[in-house]
Amino acid sequence: MKKAVLLIAVIMLLAFTLPAAAESAESVPDFTEPLDYSDAANWAYFSEGEDKPADLFIVCPTVDTRSYANSEDLNEKLKSRFVSALDAEKGIYADACRLYSPYYRQMSIGAYTLSADDFDKAMKNAYLDVSAAFRYYLDNENDGRPIVLAGFSQGAEMCIELLKEYFGSTAEGKKLMGQLVAVYAIGWRITDDDIKDYPQIVPAKGESDIGSVICYECEDGTVKGSIIIPEGVRTYSINPLNWRTDGAAADSSLNKGAVFSEEDGPIPGFCGAYIDEARGSLIVPGVSAEDYPKVLDVFPDGCFHIYDNMFFYTNLKENVSLRVNAFAEARQQAHRSAVLWISGAAAAALVLCIIGLVLNNRRKKNV
């Protein structure tokens, strides 16, 4: 059963992630204007799912295997890869959220092998579109609704960038922080420097804290460094089985179901997990790198990056609903507290008015 499910997963991954022959290019393109997100053709999901309590803005992972650095040609074949990748994550969020996801001129897999300066330029190109899409969503669709940000791999990196730009100390940033349910930045990293420079980046500390970032990257315990967590870097992580941030091991019995294809459904008890307290990576013991290979050469042996969502799919799905419900309860409590405060203030004002009238009447009688 495990190998049959793995075969389906690998075939799916091969369909949109294994590199083909790269198109030649001499330099990273220089994007100066974002895509037009008033055009429905630039959205993979747009207001998908009615009557859901929260909105999801989800950013696609890397599916471009041909471009030199960025997806300059968002053709229909590439767009179909976006949808395939997003559909693999969709079930985690769809029960609780109305879905929005833009097509964007993302970084190709080749961008991760470029020099630091060229990578930074390619990342800024991709983020130009993602930011414009989020701006369009805020201005035209959100209307004060609760927000979940989510992404895997490159998509997670883009969500962290959105958190840096839009959620902060400005008036709009404070308002948006009050609407933020959570950020699911799976398969990326958050560091001490991120948190120091951007206080709005708050690593999740439990299973239901709101306004926080859920982040982890799966490894087998032998990895020294990767493009997700470079050697010498420590990331903040949370274990999606016991929702702890220390090294406490979570038994496989806490795994409510890995999912490699919707057709086959969840596999309960698939694996346990614990956090490597030195790197911050999520160690998945008992999972064979031979059975679950890295697939992409940009990753080292022992890296389970492409399975980050799959291994803990059902736990993540339940957690999204839990946090959305926790957000709704917190908002209701805040509303009740505000009503009580206003009522109390009004009552106090009325009492003071009555006392003032009584004292004024006494003064008149004494005169």
Secondary structure, DSSP 8 states (H G I E B T S, - for coil): -HHHHHHHHHHHHHHHTS-------SS-----S---TTSGGGEEEEEESSS-SEEEEEE------SSSSB-----HHHHHHHHHHHHHHHHHHTTTEEEEEE----B-GGGGGS-HHHHHHHHHHHHHHHHHHHHHHIIIIITT--EEEEEETHHHHHHHHHHHHHSSSSHHHHHHHTTEEEEEEETS---HHHHHH-TT--B--SSS-SSEEE---EE-S-----SSS-TT-------TTT--SSS--B-GGG---B-S-TTT--BTT---BEE-TTT--EE-TT--TTTS---STTS-TTB-GGGTTGGGHHHHHHHHHHHHHHHHHHHHHHHHHHHHHHHHHHHHHHHHHHHHHHHHHHHHHH-
